Amino acid sequence: MRPLGGLETNYHLVDITFYEKKIYVAYHHAFCDGRGIMPFVRKLIYYYCLKKYQPPIDIDDLSLASENMSIGELQEPFVSEEKATDTLPVFKHDAFRLPELTTDKHLYKSTRYELNIDQDSFVGWARSKHATPSITVAFLMSKVIENVHPNEKEIICNLARDDRAGSSCQNTFRNCVGSIELAYSRHPDEIPFLDQVENYRNTIRQSKQKQQLRDSISRMTALSDQLDKRKGFLDKQKMLSFYDDLILDTFVLSYIGQFKLGAYESFIDDIHSYISGSKGLTIQMSAVNETLSLDFIQSFADKIYLESFIEELKQRNIGFFVKDPIEFETPYDALKQS
């Protein structure tokens, strides 16, 4: 990995490299988010497969290089007429925090476990419980943490949310990520699984209402406005220094979605998405070629949560394959080093 925004990448915030049979696409959240980079990655894979394997095929919602960009793709989403009273994001601080995080709050290396799940068996079981893939993973992971750490505080899954629907920039590829707090009941005997799923659905439904999204957009707009008033890059960094030690309790879940590449998916073993510099436990999800990939990204090495999650899959006869742990370190971007 090369630092983004510096001389090595010609000051770009997107970098494409390869190693053996793997293609790496690194991007900076200051430039775009997961949904924003997705069309680029799909197009990159499309042209690679077109050149290497077979004639062109029709793929839904894929814009070709010869086509013009959609209106508003470059538009900045954090522009709102509504003014927020709070200029800083609001995070829940009274939920359960993984005890592994109390040992060292400045770990620079992360451990990643790649867990590939058979999509048919997983989605089949999820549908039998009227749950989406992301809700199912959120529930099972919360259940795992409950089993490992019983009788503790409330377990929260911070589910990444696309806030574009609250903005006038529906086609923007710019960063537009919010968060939904899914609270897990520590009394599963009193609240059956189907009721827990419905609670998650209601929370997601309410958080995606227009006004909720607009409130999120207006807070980020207010934060950007405050940053604009600061003179110099170092002063802006100082204002956002609270992010340096920020840990979202209890864990983070982000589902980038299905890549939907038609027949070209047969040439792809799996696709993984992972992030750098995060503290705690983050699960990144993606789906391609009948495989649901979960990347457990941890700032600690213990694999108790992964192993317990695998046990939950076994109990439900869901097929899976897990790879050896990957210790990785992503360099700071050149902007942060300034």
N, C-alpha and C positions, 0 to 999 in steps of 0.2 A: 504494500500500500504506500502511495506517495501522498505527501501533504497537499491538500487541495488549496487553491488560491495562491500558489507560490510559483517560483520560477520553474520547478520541475514539471508542472502541468500547464506552463505558459499562462499562469494566473487564471485558469478556468476553474469552475466549481463542479465540474463533472469530469471524471477520468475513466478511460476504458483501457483495461489491460487484459492479458491472458496468461495462463500457465497450463501447459499440457492440454487437457481437454476441458478446461474451465475458462469461462469468460467472466471478468470482474467489472462491474459498473459501480464506481464510487460517486456519490453525489452529496452535496452539502444542503442541509435543511434551510440554510439562509436563501437558497436558490429555489428549491422545490421540495415537495413531500412525496410520499409513496405513490399516491394516485397521480401526481404530476410526472414522476419519472416513468410510470408504467407504460404509457404510449410509446415512449422512446425505446424502452427495453423490448417491447413487443415488436416494434419496427426493426430494431437491430437483429433480433432473432429471425424475423421473417426474411430479411435480405441475406442473412448468413445461410439459412436453409435453402433459399431460392438459388443461391450461387453454388452451393456444395451438393445438394441432394436431388432436387427434382423441379419440374416446371411449376409456375405460379399456381396457387390455390386461392379461393375466395375465403377471406377471414372477415367476420363481422367487426364493425367498429375499428377498422385498421386504416389509418390514413397513410397514403403512399408518399414517397419523397417528392413526387411530381405535383402533389396537391398543395394548395395554399393552407396556411395555418387557420384554425378556427378563430372566429372573432372573440377577443378577450383572453386568449391564451397567455399573453404576456402581462395581463392586467394585475395590478396589486390588489389583493382582496381586503386588506385591512384599511379600508376607507369607509367610513360610516357617518351618516348625519346624526345618529344617536350618540350622545355623550355618556360615557360610563362614569359612575361615581368612584369606582375603584380603578386604579391604574396598574395594579399588580395582579397576576393570576391568584386565584384562591385555591388552596390545597388542603385536604383533610389531614389532620395531624394526630388524631386520637385513635386511629385504627392500629391493628396488629402489625408490627414490624418484624421481619425475619431476624432472629437472634444472631445470625452469622454476620450481620452488618455492624454489630457493635464492636467487633474485634479490630477492624481497621477501616477507617472511612476514606482512605486515600490509596486504594488499590489501583495500580496502573494497568495491570494485565487482566484480561477477562478469559473465561472458559466458555466454550460453546459446544453444546451437544446437538448433533443433527439427528432428529427423530423423524423417520419417514413412515407414514401411516397409510394403510390401504384405504383409499378414499371411499370405495363402495361400502365396505363393512362399517366404516366409521359413520358415514352420512346415513346409511341405512338405520343404524342404531339411534342416531340423533333424531331422525325423522320420526321414529317410533315413539319418541318422547316429545315430539312437537318442538324440537330445539334446532337452532341454526348451528353450524360448525363452531362459530366463535362463542356462542352461549354455552355449548357443550364443553369446550376447552376451559372456559372461565369457571364453569361449575366443577368439573373434575379436578382442576388445579386447586380450587378453593377447598374441595373435599380432601385432597392430599394434604394440604397445609393443616387442615383441621385434625387429620389423623396423626400427623407428626407433632403438632403442638396443640393438644386439646385444652379446653377451658381457659382460653386467652381472650384478647380483645377481638372486636369485629374484624373479619377478613374482607379486604376490598380488592377487587380487580379493577384496575384502571384501564378501561378499554378505549383504544384510540378511536377518534370520531372525525369524520370529514365535515368541516363546518361550512362548506361552500354553499349549501342551501340557504344559509343565513346571509349570504352576500349577493351582490348583484353580479358577481364574477363567476358564473357557473362553469365556465370553460377554463379558468385559470389553472396553470400548472404550478403556481407559486405555493409556498408552504401555507397550508390552511388546516392545521391539525388541532383538534380539541380533545377532550377526554370525558369519558362517562364512568362514574363510579358505581360499580356493581357490588352491592353488599350481599355477602353470603350469610345465611342463617346458620348459627352454630348449634341449632336444634333440628337436625334433619328428620328426626322421628316425629317431631311436631309439625314440620312443614315438608310434605312429600316432594319428591323431585319435580313432578309436574307443576306444583304450586311455585316452587323455586324458579323454574323456567318462566312461568308467567310473571313472576315478580321482576325477573331480568328483562323480559319483553316490555313490561310497563315502564321500567326505568329508561330503557333505550328509546321507547316511543316518546316519552315525555321530554327527554333530553334533545330529541331531534325536532321538536316543535319550533316553528319559525322564530318565536320570540326568544327562546332559549339560545338558539344559534346566533341571533342578532346580538344578544347580550354578550356572548362569547367574543364575537367579532368586534363589538364596540370596546370591550376591555383591552383586546390586543391592539386596537387602533389607538386607544388612549395611551397605552404603553409605548407604542411607536412615536406618538406625538411628544411624549416626555423625552424619549431618546433623542429626537430631533433637536430639542432645546439644549442638550448637553454639547459642550464644545470639546472636540477631540475624541479619538477612539478610546483612549484609556479612561476617560471620564464616563463614556458609555459602558465600558466593561465594568467599572466600579458600580454603576447603578444596577447592573444585572448580576452582581457577584453572589446574590442569594441562590442562584441556580447551581453554583459550584458544589454545594453540599446537599443539594435537594435530592431526597429519596421519596418516591411515590409509594406509599404503603397500599397494599401488601405486596402486590406484583403488578406488572404491566403486560398487557396483551395487545398485539397489533396484527390485524389480518389484512394483508395487502390485496387479497382476492385471487380469483382464478385468472390465468393468463389467456385462456381461450385462443389457442393458436391452431386449432383444427388438426389436420393430419401431420403438421410439423411437430406436434407434441411428442410423437413417437420417437423422435430423434433426441429428446431431452430426458436425461435421467431424473433430474430434480432441480429445483430452483430454491435458493436459500436467501434470506434477507437478514442482515444483522447490523447492529449499530455499535458505535464506539463510545467510550467514556461514561456509560451508564452504570449506576450503582444499584445493587440489589439484584432482582430477578426479572428479566424481561423475556417474553415468549413472542417470537415473530412467526407468523403463519403465512403460507402461500400454497397454491395448488396448481399442479400441472401434470399431465400424462397419468391421470388416475391416481396420483400420489398427493397426499396432504403432508407438507413439510412443516415441522415445528422445530424452531431453533431456540433451545434453552440457552440464554445468554446470562451469565452470572459473574458477579465480581468476587465470587468465592468458588472454591474448587469442589466442595462436597456435592455429591450427586444423589443425595437422599430424595430430593423432590422428583428428579427424573425417574429414579427407580420406582418410587411409589406411584408415579403417573403411569408407568409401564404396567404395574400390577393392576391398575384400574382398567387398562386396555385388555389385559389378559382375561379378567373376570367377565368381560363383555364380548369375548371372542373376536376382538378387532385385530387384524393383522398389522404388523409393524416391523421395522428394522432400524436399529440404532447404531450409529457409527462411533468410533473411538473419539474421546474428548479432544478438542482442538483448543490449545492455548493461543490466544492472539493478542496483539497490541496494535492499535491503530494510531498513527501519528497525529499530533495536534495539527489543525489546519494552520496555514501560514498567517491567516488573519488573527488568530488567537495569540500567535507568537509576537505580533507587532507591538 
